[in-house]
Amino acid sequence: MEIDAGHVGCMQSREIMLIRHGTTAWNLEKRYLGHTDIGLLPEAKQELSSLREQFSNITCEVLYCSDLLRCQQTLTHIAPSRMGQAKFDPRLREIDFGQWEGLTYDQLKDNPQYREWIDAPQEVTPPKGEPWKAFAERVDSFMEENLMSFSPILHFPSINVPKVAVITHGGVIRYMVSRLIPNQGFWDTQVVPGQAIKIRLDGDGKSWVGSRLTFP
């Protein structure tokens, strides 16, 4: 899939590093975790140590982070010296699961509405949760503004491939990958807590095409 770049300009490339936050207690317990603002497990520093080492060798022109605590703590662990550089954005939050927040599959599996949502999350909304359309629109808004524009902040003549880091959530990363890389469905991407996915975008001034790179 090609993505409209907004307006005609010169050829550009950029590398996007999508980082999922470290593990929380609810991740371990396989509970749905959306907007509930809980922190990482005490052993997060050890869990994220290898990512911290890998990230220390990368110079990012721009760094974005979800405003939820688990992402802010991940940033603190992997790049403490870059806290002042980070731009915190609520559009990077996980989808809000509403009344299903904190519940597990076993607790929900006999709920007919839950079964319908599993089969068609784009069409069914959790009770008091966030509709898929609203989730997609806010993530799209972030991407179009900060990842897929020919913004001057990402145009450094002396830098061949500017790099952008985004610390966010599993569902957001799956959605972004499905938008950026051709023929990738939402569920085609598996991303565990503390993992980074690297994507290269190449634009001709009219559209962007993404490809996944090996990381580290």
Secondary structure per residue as TSV (DSSP state, phi and psi in degrees):
chain	resnum	aa	ss	phi	psi
A	1	M	-	360.0	132.8
A	2	E	-	-96.2	145.0
A	3	I	E	-115.9	128.6
A	4	D	E	-60.9	126.8
A	5	A	-	-87.4	-7.3
A	6	G	S	107.4	-51.8
A	7	H	S	-160.1	163.9
A	8	V	-	-71.6	138.1
A	9	G	-	-161.8	-166.2
A	10	C	-	-79.9	166.0
A	11	M	-	-61.5	134.7
A	12	Q	E	-140.3	153.3
A	13	S	E	-134.3	156.8
A	14	R	E	-155.8	155.5
A	15	E	E	-111.7	130.5
A	16	I	E	-111.9	124.6
A	17	M	E	-108.6	113.6
A	18	L	E	-98.0	117.3
A	19	I	E	-115.1	123.7
A	20	R	E	-86.5	140.9
A	21	H	-	-58.1	162.8
A	22	G	-	-70.4	-178.8
A	23	T	-	-77.8	136.4
A	24	T	-	-108.9	169.0
A	25	A	H	-60.3	-39.1
A	26	W	H	-67.7	-32.8
A	27	N	H	-61.1	-45.7
A	28	L	H	-61.5	-38.8
A	29	E	T	-86.1	2.5
A	30	K	T	56.8	43.3
A	31	R	B	-96.4	146.2
A	32	Y	-	-66.2	125.2
A	33	L	-	-129.3	106.9
A	34	G	S	-113.6	-96.2
A	35	H	S	-88.6	-8.5
A	36	T	-	-58.8	127.6
A	37	D	-	-99.8	76.1
A	38	I	-	-106.0	158.0
A	39	G	-	-92.4	-177.0
A	40	L	-	-78.8	164.3
A	41	L	-	-66.4	156.7
A	42	P	T	-58.1	-29.6
A	43	E	T	-86.5	16.9
A	44	A	H	-60.3	-37.9
A	45	K	H	-58.4	-42.1
A	46	Q	H	-69.5	-42.4
A	47	E	H	-59.3	-38.2
A	48	L	T	-95.8	7.2
A	49	S	H	-63.4	-40.0
A	50	S	H	-68.9	-38.8
A	51	L	H	-65.1	-37.1
A	52	R	H	-61.1	-43.2
A	53	E	H	-64.5	-43.8
A	54	Q	H	-65.0	-40.1
A	55	F	H	-70.8	-26.8
A	56	S	T	-66.5	-19.2
A	57	N	T	-93.4	4.9
A	58	I	-	-115.2	131.8
A	59	T	-	-101.8	117.2
A	60	C	-	-103.1	134.2
A	61	E	S	-72.9	-34.3
A	62	V	E	-140.6	143.9
A	63	L	E	-134.0	121.0
A	64	Y	E	-113.5	152.0
A	65	C	E	-149.6	137.8
A	66	S	-	-57.6	147.6
A	67	D	S	-82.1	-1.8
A	68	L	S	-76.3	150.6
A	69	L	H	-56.6	-41.6
A	70	R	H	-64.6	-29.9
A	71	C	H	-79.1	-39.7
A	72	Q	H	-62.3	-40.2
A	73	Q	H	-67.0	-36.6
A	74	T	H	-61.2	-44.6
A	75	L	H	-59.3	-42.9
A	76	T	H	-59.9	-37.5
A	77	H	H	-76.2	-39.1
A	78	I	H	-94.8	-22.1
A	79	A	-	-151.0	62.0
A	80	P	G	-58.9	-31.4
A	81	S	G	-74.6	-10.0
A	82	R	G	-106.3	10.4
A	83	M	T	-56.9	-38.9
A	84	G	T	-69.9	-21.3
A	85	Q	T	-82.1	-25.5
A	86	A	-	-67.2	142.1
A	87	K	E	-109.2	113.7
A	88	F	E	-87.8	130.0
A	89	D	-	-136.5	118.2
A	90	P	G	-65.9	-15.7
A	91	R	G	-66.9	-15.8
A	92	L	G	-89.2	6.2
A	93	R	S	-67.5	155.0
A	94	E	-	-63.8	161.9
A	95	I	-	-63.2	146.6
A	96	D	-	-87.5	117.5
A	97	F	-	-86.4	4.6
A	98	G	G	59.1	-127.9
A	99	Q	G	-70.6	-9.6
A	100	W	G	-91.3	-2.6
A	101	E	T	-57.4	132.3
A	102	G	T	83.4	-3.8
A	103	L	-	-95.5	160.1
A	104	T	B	-107.3	169.6
A	105	Y	H	-58.1	-43.7
A	106	D	H	-61.1	-33.8
A	107	Q	H	-75.6	-21.3
A	108	L	H	-109.1	-13.5
A	109	K	T	-60.9	-24.3
A	110	D	T	-94.4	4.3
A	111	N	-	-85.5	116.6
A	112	P	H	-58.0	-39.3
A	113	Q	H	-65.3	-36.5
A	114	Y	H	-64.3	-42.3
A	115	R	H	-61.5	-39.9
A	116	E	H	-65.7	-38.8
A	117	W	H	-65.7	-40.4
A	118	I	H	-58.6	-41.3
A	119	D	H	-76.3	-30.8
A	120	A	-	-147.6	70.8
A	121	P	T	-63.3	-22.1
A	122	Q	T	-72.9	-17.7
A	123	E	T	-112.1	-21.1
A	124	V	-	-116.5	135.0
A	125	T	-	-112.0	132.0
A	126	P	-	-56.8	147.8
A	127	P	T	-54.2	125.6
A	128	K	T	59.0	20.4
A	129	G	S	-97.5	-171.3
A	130	E	-	-95.5	124.2
A	131	P	-	-61.1	147.4
A	132	W	H	-55.7	-40.0
A	133	K	H	-59.9	-41.5
A	134	A	H	-67.9	-41.7
A	135	F	H	-59.0	-51.1
A	136	A	H	-62.4	-39.9
A	137	E	H	-66.4	-39.1
A	138	R	H	-73.1	-36.7
A	139	V	H	-69.0	-41.0
A	140	D	H	-58.6	-43.0
A	141	S	H	-59.3	-44.6
A	142	F	H	-62.2	-46.6
A	143	M	H	-63.7	-45.2
A	144	E	H	-66.1	-33.3
A	145	E	H	-79.3	-38.0
A	146	N	H	-114.7	-19.8
A	147	L	T	-113.5	-30.7
A	148	M	S	-117.4	16.4
A	149	S	S	-101.7	162.6
A	150	F	-	-92.6	54.4
A	151	S	-	-69.3	139.8
A	152	P	G	-57.3	-28.2
A	153	I	G	-64.7	-21.3
A	154	L	G	-108.4	12.2
A	155	H	-	-114.7	92.7
A	156	F	-	-112.4	109.0
A	157	P	T	-54.4	-30.4
A	158	S	T	-86.4	-6.0
A	159	I	-	-110.6	121.2
A	160	N	S	-67.0	-49.5
A	161	V	S	-131.6	95.3
A	162	P	-	-63.0	151.0
A	163	K	E	-118.1	140.4
A	164	V	E	-127.6	131.9
A	165	A	E	-110.3	140.5
A	166	V	E	-132.4	115.7
A	167	I	E	-99.8	116.8
A	168	T	E	-151.9	-149.2
A	169	H	-	-120.2	163.8
A	170	G	H	-57.8	-47.7
A	171	G	H	-65.6	-36.1
A	172	V	H	-65.7	-42.5
A	173	I	H	-64.8	-44.7
A	174	R	H	-58.0	-43.0
A	175	Y	H	-66.5	-44.1
A	176	M	H	-60.8	-44.1
A	177	V	H	-62.4	-39.2
A	178	S	H	-66.3	-26.6
A	179	R	H	-83.4	-33.0
A	180	L	H	-90.2	-28.4
A	181	I	S	-112.8	129.0
A	182	P	T	-57.7	140.5
A	183	N	T	63.5	25.6
A	184	Q	-	-104.7	120.5
A	185	G	-	-84.6	166.4
A	186	F	G	-57.8	-43.9
A	187	W	G	-87.3	0.7
A	188	D	G	-73.3	-20.8
A	189	T	-	-100.9	126.2
A	190	Q	-	-107.6	128.1
A	191	V	-	-138.9	118.9
A	192	V	-	-92.5	160.2
A	193	P	T	-55.2	135.4
A	194	G	T	81.7	6.9
A	195	Q	-	-97.3	150.0
A	196	A	E	-118.7	139.8
A	197	I	E	-118.3	130.0
A	198	K	E	-109.7	129.5
A	199	I	E	-127.9	137.3
A	200	R	E	-104.0	130.7
A	201	L	E	-108.1	131.4
A	202	D	E	-119.4	125.3
A	203	G	E	-123.1	144.3
A	204	D	-	-107.2	12.5
A	205	G	S	96.0	-17.0
A	206	K	S	-114.9	-33.6
A	207	S	E	-154.2	162.9
A	208	W	E	-115.4	144.9
A	209	V	E	-127.3	129.1
A	210	G	E	-104.6	152.0
A	211	S	E	-142.1	145.6
A	212	R	E	-85.5	135.9
A	213	L	E	-109.2	157.1
A	214	T	-	-71.5	136.5
A	215	F	-	-138.5	133.2
A	216	P	-	-77.8	360.0
